[in-house]
Amino acid sequence: MIAGSIATDHLLTFSGKFADSLVVDQLDKLSVSFLVDDLEIRRGGVAANVCFGLGRLGLRPVLVGAVGEDFDEYRSWLERHNVDCQSVHVSESLHTARFIGTTDADMAQFATFYAGAMSEARQIELGPIVSRVGAPSYVLIGADDPEAMRRHTHECRERGFPFIADCSQQLAFGDGELIRDLIDGAAILISNEYESHIIEKKTGWSAEEILKRVGMQVTTLGKDGVRVSIADKTSVEVGATPELTRADPTGVGDAFRAGFLAALSWGLQLESAAQVGCTLAAYVVETVGTQEYDFTSAEFCQRLGGAYGPEVAAEVATHLAAPKASESQRVTTRSSS
């Protein structure tokens, strides 16, 4: 089960320079407009991105999050890519969360994030969803409305659902009390390397203390790949999959999570699971947009094998060739952007 943000990104391009229209000593009277040259609307939100990746690998993930009535087209896209959207909460008054950013020729940016319907995610209860789809192997609790993240974490503890703490963007805004509450007792804690230091600083826990409080810690290392550590001091490091091009890094971490979770659901060892995650992530960095990548099963396995060897490619090939996941095999997920 994947819980978290569901959003759309509106990306505008201004060919001039914002600085040419700004008068420093008149900023208290600021009123300017810019004629933009290009608009791209991209699907996003961490939960939706992770679910898309899981669906591309043949699983049937359950998306949990809150959207507006403007979600119909996005819903259709996700359902066509094997995502279960039946448990998505639809607000009667608010629009789906939206990021609006305008970038100029100097790469300066004016940006606005509208949370919208995401604030209603706190109304979602996991119990009825589990009654519909069956007990999840994991509930991924990604960046979302903070109270929604807290509610899902508490419910997982009370009902005994293994959960994955994936606070990501909310780490910058959350205080130590919230972050401690969200990660303590997690089966898996996922973050990038910078975020891992934020967790230590805000919680007051050392790296060793954090590892004692979670079953596994997965730390993405950018171009250096990923490190997976478990409480018995075992540590596995996997290098990144070689990139063919570098177009846009947005959504790379979400794709890694999808590949890693898919491989765990197949029963692969941690090293192999990290390799699958890194391979899926490489597809995202090579495209503009978080859900624009595509591949055949044969292409994915060939690339995986080229980076990490034929054994893991052969193992993954057996799962990608298998029938789509049944109702009882679904991965349920929730996250936010």
Buried (B, 14 or more C-beta within 10 A) or exposed (E): BBBBBBBBBBBBBBEBEBEEEEEEEEEEEEEEEBEBEEEEEBBBBBBBBBBBBBBBBBBBBBBBBBBBEBBEEBBEBBBEBBBBBEBBBBBEEBBBBBBBBBBBEEEEEBEEBBBBBBBBBBEBEBEEBBEBBBBBBBBBBBBBBBEBBBBBBEBBBEEEBBBBBBBBBBBEEBEEEBBBBBBBBBBBBBBBEEBBEBBBEBBEBEBEEBBEBBBBBBBBBEEEBBBBBBEEEEEBBBBBBEEEEEBBEBBBBBBBBBBBBBBBBBEBEBBBBBBBBBBBBBBBBBBEBBBBBEBEBEEBBBBBBEBBEEEBBEBBBEBBEEEEBEEEBBBBBBBBB
